[in-house]
């Protein structure tokens, strides 16, 4: 559950000019912690948010006028956050984490203290910054472009070789996809698969060709077992005594649903939260298989075992109603009013 501390200005502060605020963001793969401090280094507000642009914007919106800058940690996934904040008019500073000295006076450190420390360094003018390369100047790297970089001959040759391999793979993948789509078409019952999160035309065709007649499976459990999306173990008196043949099933369907899982986690907030809850309790590979299991079950019911019994993909039924939200009702209303948003994206 997200917690929040707020600083309410009183006395002369309300009568005089508003205090300048500074925000620091400690960024992770699936969430971030934002801390806003004022000129007196007092915490105005802090919160842990999921990694979506709308939640971050809704959190910062009440402080937009007073914010002098937002510090983002330079991690492997900072691009989306920096680009989104810049697009909405925020002044963003990319913190060079390797050059930031750790405050030795701290007895205990966590994500909150890290975010606050970055905001404090910005307030003091001591923040080591990395360069944010303008998106307009970022262009596709080619062999001719490598020659213009002025690199050493051996290094330039190595980069050219990698660029050539990537270009060749891209051409071959495009050729295979074009040939596949020109020769095979989704049959009518299988077109509903395109409504499932993470499944496009190529994965839909793979599922159709490898599944065949859905009626050959006695039930949904048999189908997900065929897709290698169930566990295999032998129990006696509640204790594990061994396991069965985990490779029994269709490896191509197993690959297809795992591939769909990666895209579903990336683009669907509800599935991402389900995946994160599983990751908190078990290994990542098990969490991915849990999502793939649900997608396989959904596809079985979508196809239907009898003509006319199939249905369309309904997220609320598959994943349940969302019980986790990092936005308060007040923040959500403010965000919708400011940016003209309708319903929450799915």
C-alpha positions in Angstrom: 0.0 0.0 0.0 1.4 3.4 -0.9 1.9 5.8 1.9 2.1 9.6 1.7 3.5 12.4 3.8 2.4 16.0 3.0 3.7 19.3 4.1 1.1 22.0 4.5 2.4 25.6 4.4 1.3 27.8 7.3 1.9 31.3 8.6 4.0 33.8 6.5 4.5 31.2 3.8 0.9 31.5 2.6 1.1 35.3 2.5 4.5 35.5 0.7 5.8 33.9 -2.4 5.4 30.1 -2.7 8.4 28.1 -1.9 10.5 26.6 -4.7 10.2 22.8 -4.8 12.5 20.0 -6.0 11.6 16.5 -6.9 13.8 13.4 -6.9 12.8 10.0 -8.4 14.3 6.7 -7.5 13.5 4.5 -10.5 13.1 0.7 -10.6 12.0 -1.8 -13.2 8.3 -1.9 -12.1 7.9 1.1 -9.8 9.4 4.4 -8.7 9.6 6.5 -5.5 9.1 10.3 -5.9 10.0 12.7 -3.1 9.2 16.4 -3.3 11.2 18.8 -1.0 11.1 22.5 -0.4 13.8 25.2 0.1 14.1 24.2 3.8 14.7 20.6 2.8 11.4 19.5 4.3 9.5 16.7 2.6 6.4 18.1 0.9 5.1 14.8 -0.4 6.4 11.3 -1.2 4.9 8.2 -2.7 5.7 4.9 -4.4 4.1 4.7 -7.8 3.8 2.2 -10.6 5.8 2.8 -13.7 3.1 4.5 -15.8 3.4 8.0 -17.2 -0.1 9.0 -16.1 0.5 8.2 -12.4 3.7 10.2 -12.4 2.1 13.2 -14.1 -1.0 13.1 -11.8 1.3 13.0 -8.7 3.4 16.0 -9.9 0.6 18.1 -11.4 -0.3 20.0 -8.1 3.3 21.2 -7.8 4.0 22.0 -11.4 4.2 25.8 -10.9 6.6 25.6 -8.0 8.9 22.8 -9.3 12.3 24.0 -10.2 13.3 20.6 -11.5 12.8 16.9 -11.4 15.8 14.6 -10.9 15.6 11.1 -12.6 18.0 8.3 -11.7 20.1 7.3 -14.7 19.1 3.6 -14.9 18.7 1.3 -17.9 15.0 2.3 -18.3 15.1 6.1 -17.8 14.2 7.0 -21.4 10.4 6.7 -21.2 10.2 8.7 -18.0 12.5 11.5 -19.1 10.8 11.8 -22.5 7.3 11.9 -20.9 8.2 14.6 -18.4 9.9 16.7 -21.0 6.9 16.4 -23.3 4.7 17.9 -20.5 7.0 20.8 -19.8 9.0 19.7 -16.8 12.6 20.6 -16.4 14.4 17.2 -16.1 17.8 16.5 -14.7 19.5 13.1 -15.3 21.4 12.1 -12.3 24.8 10.5 -12.9 24.5 7.8 -10.2 28.1 6.7 -10.5 29.3 10.2 -9.5 26.8 10.9 -6.7 28.5 10.5 -3.3 26.6 8.5 -0.7 25.7 10.5 2.4 27.8 8.9 5.1 25.7 10.3 8.0 22.8 8.0 7.2 22.4 5.0 9.5 19.6 3.6 7.4 19.0 4.0 3.7 16.2 3.1 1.4 14.4 4.2 -1.8 12.9 7.2 0.0 16.2 8.5 1.3 17.8 8.0 -2.2 15.1 10.0 -3.9 15.3 12.7 -1.2 19.1 12.9 -1.5 18.9 13.5 -5.2 16.3 16.3 -4.7 18.6 17.8 -2.0 21.6 17.7 -4.3 19.6 19.6 -7.0 18.5 22.2 -4.4 22.1 22.7 -3.4 23.4 22.9 -7.0 25.7 19.9 -6.4 24.0 17.3 -8.6 26.3 15.5 -11.0 24.3 15.3 -14.2 24.4 13.1 -17.3 23.7 14.3 -20.8 20.2 13.9 -22.1 20.6 13.5 -25.9 17.9 15.3 -27.8 15.5 12.9 -29.5 15.5 14.9 -32.7 19.2 14.2 -33.1 19.0 10.4 -32.5 19.0 8.6 -35.8 19.5 5.1 -37.0 23.0 3.9 -37.0 24.4 2.7 -40.4 27.7 1.6 -41.7 28.3 5.1 -43.2 27.3 6.7 -39.9 30.0 4.7 -38.1 32.7 6.2 -40.4 31.5 9.7 -39.3 32.0 9.0 -35.6 35.8 9.2 -35.9 36.5 6.0 -34.0 39.6 3.9 -34.0 39.7 1.6 -37.1 39.3 -1.7 -35.1 36.5 -0.4 -33.0 34.7 1.0 -36.0 35.0 -2.4 -37.8 33.5 -4.2 -34.8 30.5 -1.8 -34.7 30.0 -2.2 -38.5 30.0 -6.0 -38.1 27.3 -5.8 -35.4 25.2 -3.3 -37.5 25.4 -5.7 -40.5 24.3 -8.7 -38.5 21.3 -6.7 -37.0 20.3 -5.5 -40.4 20.5 -9.0 -41.9 18.4 -10.5 -39.1 15.8 -7.7 -39.4 15.5 -8.3 -43.2 15.1 -12.1 -42.7 12.5 -11.7 -40.0 10.5 -9.3 -42.1 10.7 -11.7 -45.1 9.5 -14.7 -43.0 6.6 -12.7 -41.5 5.5 -11.4 -44.9 5.6 -14.9 -46.4 3.6 -16.3 -43.5 0.9 -13.6 -43.6 0.6 -14.0 -47.4 0.1 -17.8 -47.3 -1.9 -18.3 -44.1 -5.1 -16.6 -42.9 -6.7 -16.9 -39.5 -9.8 -18.9 -39.6 -13.0 -17.3 -38.3 -13.0 -18.8 -34.8 -9.4 -17.9 -34.3 -9.8 -14.3 -35.2 -11.1 -13.6 -31.7 -7.6 -14.5 -30.4 -6.5 -11.1 -31.6 -8.5 -9.5 -28.8 -6.2 -11.2 -26.2 -3.5 -9.0 -24.7 -0.1 -9.8 -26.2 -1.4 -11.8 -29.2 -0.9 -10.4 -32.7 -1.2 -12.0 -36.1 2.0 -14.0 -36.0 1.3 -15.5 -32.5 -2.4 -15.9 -33.4 -1.4 -18.0 -36.5 1.0 -20.0 -34.4 -1.7 -20.8 -31.8 -4.2 -21.7 -34.6 -1.8 -24.0 -36.5 -0.5 -25.8 -33.4 -3.9 -26.1 -31.6 -5.9 -27.5 -34.5 -9.4 -28.5 -33.6 -10.1 -27.3 -30.1 -12.7 -30.0 -29.6 -9.9 -32.6 -29.4 -9.2 -31.4 -25.8 -11.6 -32.8 -23.1 -11.4 -29.7 -21.0 -9.5 -26.5 -20.4 -7.1 -28.3 -18.1 -6.1 -30.6 -20.8 -5.4 -27.7 -23.2 -3.2 -25.7 -20.8 -1.4 -28.9 -20.0 -0.8 -29.4 -23.7 0.6 -25.9 -23.8 3.1 -26.8 -21.0 1.5 -24.2 -18.7 0.8 -26.4 -15.7 3.0 -27.8 -12.9 4.2 -31.4 -12.8 4.8 -33.1 -9.4 4.0 -36.3 -7.5 2.8 -35.9 -3.9 2.4 -38.4 -1.1 1.0 -37.3 2.3 1.5 -33.7 1.2 5.2 -34.1 0.4 6.8 -34.0 -3.0 8.1 -37.3 -4.1 9.1 -36.5 -7.7 7.8 -35.0 -10.9 6.4 -36.1 -14.2 7.5 -35.4 -17.8 7.5 -31.6 -17.8 8.4 -31.6 -21.5 5.1 -33.4 -22.4 3.2 -31.0 -24.6 3.6 -28.7 -27.5 6.8 -26.6 -27.2 5.6 -24.1 -29.9 2.4 -23.3 -28.0 4.5 -23.0 -24.8 6.7 -20.5 -26.6 3.7 -18.6 -28.1 2.0 -18.0 -24.7 5.2 -17.0 -23.0 6.0 -14.6 -25.8 2.4 -13.1 -25.5 3.0 -12.8 -21.7 6.0 -10.5 -22.2 3.9 -8.1 -24.4 0.9 -8.4 -22.1 2.9 -7.4 -19.0 4.4 -4.5 -20.9 1.1 -3.0 -22.2 -1.6 -4.0 -19.8 -1.6 -2.4 -16.3 -3.9 -5.1 -14.8 -1.7 -8.0 -16.0 1.4 -6.2 -14.9 0.1 -5.9 -11.3 -0.9 -9.6 -11.3 2.6 -10.4 -12.5 4.2 -8.2 -9.9 2.2 -9.8 -7.1 3.4 -13.2 -8.3 7.0 -12.1 -8.5 6.8 -10.9 -4.8 5.9 -14.5 -3.8 7.9 -16.7 -6.1 10.6 -16.7 -8.9 10.2 -14.6 -12.0 10.0 -17.6 -14.3 7.1 -19.0 -12.3 5.3 -15.6 -12.4 5.6 -15.5 -16.2 4.2 -19.1 -16.5 1.3 -18.1 -14.2 0.4 -15.3 -16.7 0.9 -17.6 -19.6 -1.4 -20.1 -17.9 -4.2 -17.6 -17.7 -3.8 -16.5 -21.3 -4.0 -20.1 -22.4 -7.2 -20.7 -20.4 -8.7 -17.6 -21.9 -7.9 -18.7 -25.4 -9.5 -22.1 -24.8 -12.8 -20.5 -23.7 -12.6 -17.9 -26.5 -12.4 -20.6 -29.2 -15.3 -22.6 -27.7 -15.7 -26.3 -27.8 -18.9 -26.1 -29.9 -19.9 -23.9 -32.8 -21.3 -20.6 -31.6 -20.1 -21.1 -28.0 -16.9 -19.0 -28.2 -16.7 -15.6 -26.6 -14.6 -12.5 -26.7 -11.7 -11.7 -24.4 -12.9 -9.9 -21.2 -10.1 -8.6 -19.1 -12.2 -8.2 -15.9 -13.3 -11.8 -16.0 -9.8 -13.2 -16.6 -7.8 -11.0 -14.2 -10.5 -9.9 -11.8 -11.3 -6.4 -10.8 -8.3 -4.2 -10.0 -7.8 -3.9 -6.3 -4.5 -2.0 -6.4 -4.2 1.6 -7.3 -1.4 4.1 -6.6 -3.7 7.1 -7.4 -6.0 8.6 -4.9 -9.5 9.6 -6.1 -8.4 13.3 -5.8 -5.3 12.8 -7.9 -7.2 10.9 -10.5 -9.9 13.6 -10.9 -7.2 16.3 -11.1 -5.3 14.3 -13.8 -8.4 13.8 -15.9 -9.4 17.4 -15.6 -6.0 18.7 -16.5 -5.2 16.4 -19.4 -8.8 15.6 -20.7 -8.5 11.9 -20.0 -11.5 9.7 -20.2 -11.6 6.2 -18.6 -8.4 4.5 -17.4 -6.5 2.8 -20.2 -6.6 -1.0 -20.4 
